[in-house]
């Protein structure tokens, strides 16, 4: 559980006696960093100078009075501290509850209540906040893995359909020739060679996908050549099926980066899949995705660019936020780019960002490389 001495709480209550009672209860429960304000104006001035873990709002009117201010505080990402709000409500009101939800306030308690119940709620919330990022990361990872499995199965289906059809046709022809006693050994040998080639292709496909899902226990030193090859082995057939051209630069940057390779490949495939979704949904003529690499004295940069029209300016700053998705109608989880950012920042010691360029968007992955 988080340290109560460091857990900062701000009480907003117009009733001074009620505010003092809550403050005393929290102080006796070993919460030492507790402040009290009696108006929304005082709250605004206070939070300008200090970031709080929790705001206790004793709400005695319509939530709309506080909505804009509290929403800004809860969604403020300028600090590592995530501010939560517990609203103390006098009665249930559907409109008021909706207003609270729109302000990202989901914790509330109704009057009359026992002070120890409030303390218990805070203890639970404090512990939840402590593990918020870890749990969100793990939950997101599982969600992304599930989505990836679905995508991979669809890609395998595309890649296997043609060779399986070819082999099925060959088997049928051999059976027919046997029945009609017209089997030619030379033609049979050629057919068997073709089938062997198809089987080898199917086997290689299984290896590619199995390797992709195999957890990497240790980091590897790889260059962009290897990273791009592994990514293309997974994504090529889906690109071809949707008639999307992918252009890569040659030669690749040869300096090596130390990464969990499959995770980095997953990030690249996720970005390419997003680009394909946009291209397909907008029916972009002459669709194209470019992937390239560059370097400076410290970093390697992987660039992935498309011609799908770019991202609206008001949305661009939010694309790496958890649960933000523009694919509501397609059941988008809003976790793909968040997970990509977590992988690059936490596991690769790098950075990832996006910007609109020309008639599309360019994602850049920045990774420190191994010095020679």
N, C-alpha and C positions, 0 to 999 in steps of 0.2 A: 504494500500500500504506500501511496505517496506520503511525504513528510508533512504532517499537519502544520508544523512551524512555517513551512514555505508555501502552503496552500492559501492563496489570497482570496478573500471573500468580500464582496461589496453588497450592503443591504440598502435597498431603496424602499423607503416607507415614509409616508407623510405623517403617520402617527408616531411621534417620538417615543412614547411609552412602549408601544409594540416593537419598535425597532430596537430599543434598548434591551427589551426582554430577549429578543432573538440573539442580539450581540452577547449578552451575558451567558445564555445557554451554550453558544458556540465556544466562547472563551473557556467555560468550565469543561467543555469536551475537548480541550487542548488545541483548539484552533486559535492561534495567536495573532494572525494577520487579518483582522476584521475591521472594516471601515463602514460608516453609516452616512447616507445622504438622505435628504428629505424632499428632493424635487428632481425632476428630469434635467433641469438646468445644472444643478449641482453634480448630477451623475455625469453629464457630458464633460464638465470641467475636470472632474476627477479622473475619468478614463483617458483623458488627453495626456495625463501625466503618469499614469500607472496602468499596467495590464493586469487584469484580474482573472483568476481561474474560474471563479463563479460569481454570478450576480443573483441575489435573491430579490425578486420583484414582488412586493406586496401590492398587487394590482387591485385598485378599488374603482376602476372606471373602464372605459373602452380601450382595448389594446391598441387601437389606431393612434392613440396619443403617444405611445412608446415605440410603435412598430418600426419606423424608419431608423431611429437611433439604435435600438437593440439589434436589429438586423445587421446594421453596419458593424456593431461591436462583435457579434457572433461570427460574422463572415470575414472579419479582419485577419488577413494572412501575413501581416507584417512582423509577427512575432511567433516564436515557437510555442507560446502558451495559447491553448485553445480555450476560449471563454465559453462556458455553459451558463444557462439561465434556468433557474427554478421559479416558476410563477406561482404565487399564493393567490388562489381564486376564492371569491366569496360565494359563487354559485356557478352552476354549469350553464353556459350559453354557447350554442353552436357557432354563431357568428364570431364570437370572441375566440373560441378554440381554433377556428379556421385562421383567424388573424395571427394567433400565436404560432401556428404551424408555418404560415408564410414568412414569419420572422425567424424561422429555424429554431423555435422554442418548443421542445417536446416533453419537458419535465414540469409537472405541476402538482400542487397539493391543495385540497379544499379546506376551507375553514368550517368548523373548528377543527384543529388538529393538535396532536400531542407533540410537544417540542422534541421529544426523543425520536419521534417518527421523522421529523425534519433532519435531525442529526444522522439517523440511519440512512436516509436518502442521500445525504451529502457524502457519507462514507462510501456508499456504493458507487456514486457518481465519480468520486475522487479516484477510486480504484480503477474504474472504467476508463477515465481519462488517461491514467498512467499507462494503460496497455492499449490505448486507442490505435496508435500507429502500427504496433506489432500485429494486433488482431486484424486491422484493416488490410495490412500487407498480406497476411496469411489467407484471409478470406478472399482477397482479390486474386491471389495466386491460384487458388482452387477454381475460382470462376473462370479465369483466363485459360487454365488447363482444360476445363470442360469445353470451352468454346474452341480451343485449338484442336481438341480431339475431333470435334464435329467437322472443322475445316479440313483436317488431315484425311478423314474418312472420305469426304467429298472429292478431295484431290486424288486419293488412291483410286477411287471409282473412275475418275476421268482417265488416269494413266493406265489402268488395267483394261479398260473396255476394249480398246482396239486390238491389243495383242491377244486377249482372250477370244475375241470374235474371229481373229485370224486363225488361231489354233482350232477353234470349233469348226470353222469351214474346212480346214485341212483334214481334220479327223473324218468329217462327213464325206469328203471326196475320196479318202482312202477306203472307207467302208463301202462306198458305192462301187469303186473300182474292184474291190475284192469280190463283191457280190456278182459283178458282171464279168469277173475273171479278166479284167483289163489292166491290172496293176503293173506298172512299169517300174522296174527297180531303180532306174536312173532318176525318174521323177520322184520316187519315194525317198531317195537319198537327199534330194534337194529340199523336199518338204520337211524331212526330219531335221535338216540343218536350220531351216527357217524356224521351226518349232523350238529347237534348242536355243536359238538366239532370243526368241520371245520369252522363254523360261528364264534365261539369264537376266533379261531385262526386268522381269517381274521380281526375281530374287534380289536384284540390285535396288529396286524400288523399296522393297521391304526393309532392306538394310538401311537405306537412307532415312526412312521414317522411324525405324526402331532406334537409330542413333540419335535422331532428333529428340525423341521422348526419353531417352536414357538419361537419368540424372547424372550430372557431372560433379564428382566429389571434389575434384581439385581444379584449380585454375590451369589454363594452358597458355603457352606462348604461341600465338597464331598471327599471321599477317592477313591483310584484306583479301588477298587472293583466295586463301582457304575459306574465309568467312563468306565471301560472295559465292564460291562454288557450292558450299553447303546450303546456302539460302536458295540458290537457283535450282538445285536438285529437288527441292521441295515445291517450289512455286512455278516452275517453268510450264508444266502442263496446264495449270489453271490460267496462266497468262495466254497461252496458245488457244485454249478453249474459248476465251473471251476476245480473241483477236487483238490483244494488247501487246504492243512492242516494248521490250525492255532493252535499253541501251546501256552498256557498261563501258567504263573507260579502260584503256590499256596504255601503258602497263600499270599495274596496281602499285600502291605504296608497299614496299617490302619490309619496312620496320615492323616489329612484332608488338602486339599488345597482350597483356596478361589478363585473361578473362575466363569466365565460365562460358565456353564457346556456344553451347546450345542455347543459353539464355540470350546471348547477343544475337544469334540467328533468329530466335523467337521475336526479338524486338524488330529486326529488319523485316521479317515476314509480316508482322502486325502492321507496320507502316505501309508496306506494299499492298496488303489486303485492304486497308482503309482507302488507299488511292484507287484500287480497282473498284471498290464499292461506289466511290464518287463518280468514276468514269462511266461505270455501267448505268448508274441511276440517272446521269445527265446525258447519256447517249453521246458522249464526246466523239466528234469525228477525228480520225487519225490518232487514236489514243496512244499515249506513250508514257513510259516511266523511265527515268534516268537514274542510275546508281553509279557513284564515282567516289574516289577518295583523294585526299590531299594531306599535306602535313606542314607544320612549321617546326620550330626548334624543339618543342616539347610535346606536341599533340598530333595525333592522327585524326582526320575528320572524314567521316562517312556521310556522303550527301545522297539523299533520296528525293527526287523531284518528279512532279507529275504535271500534266496539262489539263487538270480537272476544274480549273476556274478559281482556285484559291479558297481561302477561309474568310468569312466576313470578319471585319475588324473588331466587332463587339464580341465575337466568339473566340477569336484567336488566343487571347490571354487565359481562357478557361479550359483549353483542350486537355491539359495535363491534370486537371482537378479530378479527384475520385468521384465516380458516379455521374460525371457530366458526359452526356452523349447527344449527338444530333441524329441518332438512329432509333428514335423512340418507336417508330412504326416497324422497324426491323428487329426489335427486341435487343437493341444494343445495350450492353451492361454499363458502358461508361467507365470501364476499368482498364481497357487495353492500353491507352496512352499513359494512364497513371502508373500501371505496372511497368511499362517500358521505362518511364522516368525513374522509378524505384530501382529497377535492375541496373540502369546505367549509372545512377548516382551512388547507390549503396554497394553494389557488387563490382562495378567496374571503375569506381573513383573518377567518373567522367561527368559529362553533362549532355543534355539533349534539348534542342529548341527548334522552333519552326518560324518561318516567315513566308510571306507571299512574294513570289518572284514571277514576273511576266504574267502568263495566263494559268498559273498553278501555284502550288505550295512546295517549299523545300524544307525537309527535315534534315537537321545536322546532328550527328552523334560525335561528340568530342571525347577522345580517349588518350590518356598518357601512354607513350610508347617506350619500349625497352631501348635504352641507349646502347649503342655499340661500343 
